[in-house]
Amino acid sequence: MDETTFALPATPRQIAYARALALRNQTLLPWNVQQDRRTLSAWIDAQAKLAPASATDQRPSSKQVAFAERLARTKRRAVPDECFQDRGLMSKWIDGNR
């Protein structure tokens, strides 16, 4: 059979899931991908393997950093460098140095 035979349209559930993945990964869902079930399935598989954009951004907020630096000046200590890389570590450091 030829590749130009009938292409099945994407299902509404596929499109809804693809849109949710596009939002999660902060990427665009191309229009031509939405037209074919197989193409959309391949796009979904590729996007599902990617880490969400929000999960990769675990850095502390600017308010956390400012508060930690203010505490560090008061206590005459330095904020550990690893605390600037992880929101949870910064929170624990702040709680321990209040």
Secondary structure, DSSP 8 states (H G I E B T S, - for coil): --TTS------HHHHHHHHHHHHHHT----TGGGG-HHHHHHHHHHHHHS--HHHH-----HHHHHHHHHHHHHHT----GGGGT-HHHHHHHHHHT-
